[in-house]
Amino acid sequence: MEKFTEYRLQNTGQLAKKHVRIVRLRTWSAWLAMEIPRTTHNALVASVTRDGRPFIRKSDRLKDAEDRIMSAIEHAQRVQTRAHERRLGSTGAALSVEVTWCFQDKTAQKTQVGKPYMRKPDMSNMLKTLEDCLTRTGVIEDDRLIVKESLRKAFDEREGILVTVEEFRT
């Protein structure tokens, strides 16, 4: 893939275009056929240690949601024919993540299919949980390497999460 980026010349201040070549290294993609957890990364609980110090921990509902997502990711990894010998991002390459949350249209007419799902939970907190699960299952090296995200929530005939992670260099 090729693209142009604009920049200003130091001496004259004129706009110039620089040709940049983007090299795609590796891709991991999976359809996680599952009921989408409605619990998000905001489901935290205040607790107190034995010696009286307060701390915040993940709720049991959030832990259960993460376990279900990680189980679906691990199943997708086993099913895929091309196994990755190392985690995406392990070479220091930037990562791009594209996620579509498909919520099942439970109406008899199926009139909602393809339309945006504008109810709770919100995407940003759902993404945090998914990124943590991708890291813990070994799909990606670290979620700090994600520099580009494309997110979508929509109604569909079947419920699940479509995830695509690409490793690229500019």
Short mmCIF file of the C-alpha atoms (twelve columns), coordinates in Angstrom:
data_MODEL
# 
_entry.id   MODEL 
# 
loop_
_atom_site.group_PDB 
_atom_site.id 
_atom_site.type_symbol 
_atom_site.label_atom_id 
_atom_site.label_alt_id 
_atom_site.label_comp_id 
_atom_site.label_asym_id 
_atom_site.label_seq_id 
_atom_site.Cartn_x 
_atom_site.Cartn_y 
_atom_site.Cartn_z 
_atom_site.pdbx_PDB_model_num 
ATOM 1   C CA . MET A 1   0.000   0.000   0.000  1 
ATOM 2   C CA . GLU A 2   1.297   3.464   -0.768 1 
ATOM 3   C CA . LYS A 3   0.282   6.867   0.477  1 
ATOM 4   C CA . PHE A 4   1.488   10.433  0.500  1 
ATOM 5   C CA . THR A 5   2.008   12.579  3.570  1 
ATOM 6   C CA . GLU A 6   2.224   16.346  3.434  1 
ATOM 7   C CA . TYR A 7   4.878   18.317  5.261  1 
ATOM 8   C CA . ARG A 8   6.269   21.853  5.181  1 
ATOM 9   C CA . LEU A 9   9.734   22.568  3.835  1 
ATOM 10  C CA . GLN A 10  11.959  24.086  6.514  1 
ATOM 11  C CA . ASN A 11  13.516  26.832  4.421  1 
ATOM 12  C CA . THR A 12  10.548  28.055  2.389  1 
ATOM 13  C CA . GLY A 13  7.514   26.900  4.369  1 
ATOM 14  C CA . GLN A 14  5.943   25.501  1.198  1 
ATOM 15  C CA . LEU A 15  3.865   22.361  1.296  1 
ATOM 16  C CA . ALA A 16  5.482   19.300  -0.216 1 
ATOM 17  C CA . LYS A 17  4.405   15.692  -0.509 1 
ATOM 18  C CA . LYS A 18  6.505   12.815  0.670  1 
ATOM 19  C CA . HIS A 19  5.935   9.353   -0.753 1 
ATOM 20  C CA . VAL A 20  5.567   6.791   2.051  1 
ATOM 21  C CA . ARG A 21  5.335   3.072   1.496  1 
ATOM 22  C CA . ILE A 22  3.409   1.035   4.056  1 
ATOM 23  C CA . VAL A 23  4.499   -2.576  4.350  1 
ATOM 24  C CA . ARG A 24  2.016   -5.028  5.821  1 
ATOM 25  C CA . LEU A 25  3.828   -7.749  7.707  1 
ATOM 26  C CA . ARG A 26  1.327   -10.171 9.228  1 
ATOM 27  C CA . THR A 27  -2.400  -10.406 9.914  1 
ATOM 28  C CA . TRP A 28  -4.551  -12.289 12.434 1 
ATOM 29  C CA . SER A 29  -8.291  -12.389 11.898 1 
ATOM 30  C CA . ALA A 30  -11.062 -14.310 13.648 1 
ATOM 31  C CA . TRP A 31  -14.827 -14.503 14.041 1 
ATOM 32  C CA . LEU A 32  -15.574 -15.054 17.726 1 
ATOM 33  C CA . ALA A 33  -19.028 -16.648 17.669 1 
ATOM 34  C CA . MET A 34  -20.265 -15.891 21.158 1 
ATOM 35  C CA . GLU A 35  -22.775 -13.936 23.157 1 
ATOM 36  C CA . ILE A 36  -21.171 -10.517 23.543 1 
ATOM 37  C CA . PRO A 37  -20.503 -9.732  27.209 1 
ATOM 38  C CA . ARG A 38  -22.376 -6.635  28.351 1 
ATOM 39  C CA . THR A 39  -19.855 -6.118  31.168 1 
ATOM 40  C CA . THR A 40  -17.111 -3.638  30.266 1 
ATOM 41  C CA . HIS A 41  -13.743 -2.550  31.582 1 
ATOM 42  C CA . ASN A 42  -15.504 -0.083  33.896 1 
ATOM 43  C CA . ALA A 43  -16.839 -2.936  36.058 1 
ATOM 44  C CA . LEU A 44  -14.349 -2.435  38.874 1 
ATOM 45  C CA . VAL A 45  -14.908 -3.002  42.584 1 
ATOM 46  C CA . ALA A 46  -13.407 -1.139  45.538 1 
ATOM 47  C CA . SER A 47  -11.901 -3.497  48.109 1 
ATOM 48  C CA . VAL A 48  -9.749  -3.310  51.216 1 
ATOM 49  C CA . THR A 49  -6.659  -5.389  51.970 1 
ATOM 50  C CA . ARG A 50  -6.230  -7.241  55.268 1 
ATOM 51  C CA . ASP A 51  -4.186  -4.383  56.656 1 
ATOM 52  C CA . GLY A 52  -6.865  -1.829  55.723 1 
ATOM 53  C CA . ARG A 53  -5.445  -0.344  52.501 1 
ATOM 54  C CA . PRO A 54  -8.025  0.344   49.779 1 
ATOM 55  C CA . PHE A 55  -7.545  -0.893  46.220 1 
ATOM 56  C CA . ILE A 56  -9.590  -1.429  43.085 1 
ATOM 57  C CA . ARG A 57  -9.978  -4.850  41.466 1 
ATOM 58  C CA . LYS A 58  -11.892 -6.341  38.562 1 
ATOM 59  C CA . SER A 59  -15.410 -7.485  39.393 1 
ATOM 60  C CA . ASP A 60  -16.330 -11.155 39.123 1 
ATOM 61  C CA . ARG A 61  -18.597 -10.299 36.165 1 
ATOM 62  C CA . LEU A 62  -15.667 -8.649  34.346 1 
ATOM 63  C CA . LYS A 63  -13.384 -11.623 35.064 1 
ATOM 64  C CA . ASP A 64  -16.070 -13.972 33.722 1 
ATOM 65  C CA . ALA A 65  -16.487 -11.827 30.578 1 
ATOM 66  C CA . GLU A 66  -12.716 -11.822 29.998 1 
ATOM 67  C CA . ASP A 67  -12.579 -15.605 30.464 1 
ATOM 68  C CA . ARG A 68  -15.322 -16.101 27.852 1 
ATOM 69  C CA . ILE A 69  -13.586 -13.788 25.351 1 
ATOM 70  C CA . MET A 70  -10.196 -15.441 25.922 1 
ATOM 71  C CA . SER A 71  -11.754 -18.881 25.471 1 
ATOM 72  C CA . ALA A 72  -13.220 -17.791 22.113 1 
ATOM 73  C CA . ILE A 73  -9.860  -16.305 21.018 1 
ATOM 74  C CA . GLU A 74  -7.975  -19.473 22.004 1 
ATOM 75  C CA . HIS A 75  -10.511 -21.585 20.097 1 
ATOM 76  C CA . ALA A 76  -10.050 -19.376 17.009 1 
ATOM 77  C CA . GLN A 77  -6.267  -19.755 17.303 1 
ATOM 78  C CA . ARG A 78  -6.561  -23.570 17.358 1 
ATOM 79  C CA . VAL A 79  -8.924  -23.633 14.372 1 
ATOM 80  C CA . GLN A 80  -6.826  -21.400 12.126 1 
ATOM 81  C CA . THR A 81  -4.591  -23.316 9.729  1 
ATOM 82  C CA . ARG A 82  -1.694  -20.874 9.766  1 
ATOM 83  C CA . ALA A 83  -0.244  -20.694 13.272 1 
ATOM 84  C CA . HIS A 84  1.787   -17.667 14.266 1 
ATOM 85  C CA . GLU A 85  5.279   -18.489 15.420 1 
ATOM 86  C CA . ARG A 86  5.474   -15.248 17.402 1 
ATOM 87  C CA . ARG A 87  3.093   -12.619 18.724 1 
ATOM 88  C CA . LEU A 88  1.999   -9.767  16.487 1 
ATOM 89  C CA . GLY A 89  4.049   -6.709  17.368 1 
ATOM 90  C CA . SER A 90  6.989   -8.724  18.713 1 
ATOM 91  C CA . THR A 91  9.261   -7.142  16.092 1 
ATOM 92  C CA . GLY A 92  8.321   -3.664  17.299 1 
ATOM 93  C CA . ALA A 93  5.947   -3.082  14.396 1 
ATOM 94  C CA . ALA A 94  2.848   -0.956  14.854 1 
ATOM 95  C CA . LEU A 95  -0.535  -2.668  14.996 1 
ATOM 96  C CA . SER A 96  -3.878  -1.847  13.437 1 
ATOM 97  C CA . VAL A 97  -7.036  -3.327  14.998 1 
ATOM 98  C CA . GLU A 98  -10.428 -3.550  13.332 1 
ATOM 99  C CA . VAL A 99  -13.311 -4.767  15.512 1 
ATOM 100 C CA . THR A 100 -16.987 -5.240  14.703 1 
ATOM 101 C CA . TRP A 101 -19.336 -6.203  17.512 1 
ATOM 102 C CA . CYS A 102 -22.358 -7.936  15.983 1 
ATOM 103 C CA . PHE A 103 -25.428 -7.927  18.213 1 
ATOM 104 C CA . GLN A 104 -28.179 -10.351 17.287 1 
ATOM 105 C CA . ASP A 105 -31.417 -8.844  16.019 1 
ATOM 106 C CA . LYS A 106 -34.011 -10.662 18.115 1 
ATOM 107 C CA . THR A 107 -37.033 -9.241  16.293 1 
ATOM 108 C CA . ALA A 108 -39.029 -11.613 14.129 1 
ATOM 109 C CA . GLN A 109 -38.740 -9.402  11.034 1 
ATOM 110 C CA . LYS A 110 -34.941 -9.027  11.174 1 
ATOM 111 C CA . THR A 111 -35.391 -5.404  10.153 1 
ATOM 112 C CA . GLN A 112 -32.411 -4.182  12.153 1 
ATOM 113 C CA . VAL A 113 -29.694 -6.259  10.422 1 
ATOM 114 C CA . GLY A 114 -26.827 -4.013  9.323  1 
ATOM 115 C CA . LYS A 115 -28.045 -0.987  11.259 1 
ATOM 116 C CA . PRO A 116 -25.898 0.593   13.998 1 
ATOM 117 C CA . TYR A 117 -26.336 -0.751  17.532 1 
ATOM 118 C CA . MET A 118 -26.620 2.406   19.642 1 
ATOM 119 C CA . ARG A 119 -27.232 0.911   23.064 1 
ATOM 120 C CA . LYS A 120 -24.966 0.122   25.972 1 
ATOM 121 C CA . PRO A 121 -22.239 -1.004  26.414 1 
ATOM 122 C CA . ASP A 122 -20.018 1.657   24.874 1 
ATOM 123 C CA . MET A 123 -17.286 0.620   22.448 1 
ATOM 124 C CA . SER A 124 -14.279 2.185   24.170 1 
ATOM 125 C CA . ASN A 125 -14.710 0.117   27.322 1 
ATOM 126 C CA . MET A 126 -15.516 -3.022  25.334 1 
ATOM 127 C CA . LEU A 127 -12.305 -2.451  23.366 1 
ATOM 128 C CA . LYS A 128 -10.179 -2.187  26.525 1 
ATOM 129 C CA . THR A 129 -11.400 -5.588  27.652 1 
ATOM 130 C CA . LEU A 130 -10.834 -7.126  24.200 1 
ATOM 131 C CA . GLU A 131 -7.302  -5.657  23.936 1 
ATOM 132 C CA . ASP A 132 -6.402  -7.098  27.345 1 
ATOM 133 C CA . CYS A 133 -7.676  -10.502 26.219 1 
ATOM 134 C CA . LEU A 134 -5.696  -10.330 22.944 1 
ATOM 135 C CA . THR A 135 -2.560  -9.599  24.979 1 
ATOM 136 C CA . ARG A 136 -3.160  -12.303 27.593 1 
ATOM 137 C CA . THR A 137 -3.873  -14.984 24.965 1 
ATOM 138 C CA . GLY A 138 -0.684  -14.114 23.077 1 
ATOM 139 C CA . VAL A 139 -2.206  -12.765 19.860 1 
ATOM 140 C CA . ILE A 140 -0.435  -9.408  20.319 1 
ATOM 141 C CA . GLU A 141 2.718   -8.529  22.231 1 
ATOM 142 C CA . ASP A 142 1.284   -5.485  23.998 1 
ATOM 143 C CA . ASP A 143 -1.742  -3.259  23.460 1 
ATOM 144 C CA . ARG A 144 0.482   -0.149  23.577 1 
ATOM 145 C CA . LEU A 145 1.621   -1.073  20.040 1 
ATOM 146 C CA . ILE A 146 -1.879  -0.442  18.651 1 
ATOM 147 C CA . VAL A 147 -1.746  2.835   16.733 1 
ATOM 148 C CA . LYS A 148 -4.864  2.531   14.584 1 
ATOM 149 C CA . GLU A 149 -8.339  1.328   15.556 1 
ATOM 150 C CA . SER A 150 -11.515 0.897   13.552 1 
ATOM 151 C CA . LEU A 151 -14.569 0.096   15.672 1 
ATOM 152 C CA . ARG A 152 -18.183 -0.697  14.838 1 
ATOM 153 C CA . LYS A 153 -21.287 -1.961  16.643 1 
ATOM 154 C CA . ALA A 154 -24.150 -3.246  14.519 1 
ATOM 155 C CA . PHE A 155 -27.117 -5.587  14.453 1 
ATOM 156 C CA . ASP A 156 -26.585 -8.903  12.691 1 
ATOM 157 C CA . GLU A 157 -28.329 -12.252 12.241 1 
ATOM 158 C CA . ARG A 158 -25.746 -13.947 14.453 1 
ATOM 159 C CA . GLU A 159 -23.999 -12.626 17.517 1 
ATOM 160 C CA . GLY A 160 -20.237 -12.409 17.840 1 
ATOM 161 C CA . ILE A 161 -17.090 -10.324 17.465 1 
ATOM 162 C CA . LEU A 162 -15.104 -9.949  14.241 1 
ATOM 163 C CA . VAL A 163 -11.477 -9.069  15.015 1 
ATOM 164 C CA . THR A 164 -8.662  -8.288  12.572 1 
ATOM 165 C CA . VAL A 165 -5.175  -7.337  13.755 1 
ATOM 166 C CA . GLU A 166 -2.565  -6.221  11.219 1 
ATOM 167 C CA . GLU A 167 1.108   -5.610  11.785 1 
ATOM 168 C CA . PHE A 168 2.616   -2.930  9.548  1 
ATOM 169 C CA . ARG A 169 5.613   -0.649  9.107  1 
ATOM 170 C CA . THR A 170 5.801   2.747   7.473  1 
# 
